[in-house]
Amino acid sequence: MKLNENLKQKFMEGENFPRIIAQDETKQQVKSALSVGRHIIIVGPPGIGKTTLARNVSKILPDAEVVKGCQYHCTPDNPICPECKKEVKEKETIKGEQRFIRIQGSPDLTVEDLMGDIDPTKALQYGPLSIEAFTPGKIFKANNGILFFDEINRCPEKLQNALLQVLQEGTATIGSYEIEIPANFIFIGTMNPEDYSATEQMSEVFMDRFDVVYMTHPETIDAEKQIVMERSEKIENINFPEELLAVSTLFVRRLRDNKDIEKKPSVRATIGLYERAQANAMLRGSDKVELEDIKNAVISVISHRIKLKPSVKYLQTTTEFINEELNEFLNSNEAQRLMEGKESELG
Ligand SMILES: [Zn+2]
């Protein structure tokens, strides 16, 4: 069965990525695109769980029978490398999540890293065009699975073009050789929105091969609090009062809405505040987080994670800006109500 058929079946049975908190619109788009075998690029700020979402797609793939030890990740019923075509020796069953291959996009990544390379010694021995002389690259590991390409836009154009060739024609050119790459994988790429808005480094032809799915910061304060609770380190015996978690989370969320901030703080900022406030309480010798512990963590956690608009940067340093925003926020009715433990209906 083709991969997208497997997925489609799961989606029809009601699979909805329960490990991903909220993000219903994103999940819907991902399911729709993958059901019909589209390749996707998830565009969203860092730290919101793009990798986790992609990994969860692999988790719902059924177990697969593969040829044990084959570098091309052949399946016994459809072998792609000459060795397995000759004879399948040993088989093994792997789980869906073992069919997830992650590649970190970077300017240093070469076509050879991704596609593979010709070994000169073996080329002399077997002949330059022989498959025996070829060392398969990472893309083959994604055969019959998921190729997850993080920050695809950071790759050199040459590599983007090579990937495009694989997706379009199922072949890749290594040096002067043309090799066949059966593109039987699901491609999930990611990009940061700031990079995406400046996509001149991505060619139109390249982007034309993909559907783009947008992922946002957590939609509600409750969703964000839940993510913080699930993803952060906890120090034993330190109590973090619920109302203070609400206050620190809301402060980060208000910064995201701030019109003077160009680069918004991610969920990692909220998680950072949560972790560092606990550490501050512990170092004070207390077993309970106080507002001061959060305040003392704010600059260290947030200042490098935001970028002020040029017009503001001219008047104030980032530290001054954050301190002012923090004071204003803590004096607001909204924050006061939260600290009194009153439920806020505000997102
Ligand atoms: Zn093989």
Boltz pocket constraint, residues with backbone or C-beta under 6 A from the ligand:
constraints:
  - pocket:
      binder: B
      contacts: [[A, 67], [A, 70], [A, 71], [A, 72], [A, 73], [A, 74], [A, 79], [A, 80], [A, 81], [A, 82], [A, 83], [A, 84], [A, 85]]
      max_distance: 6.0
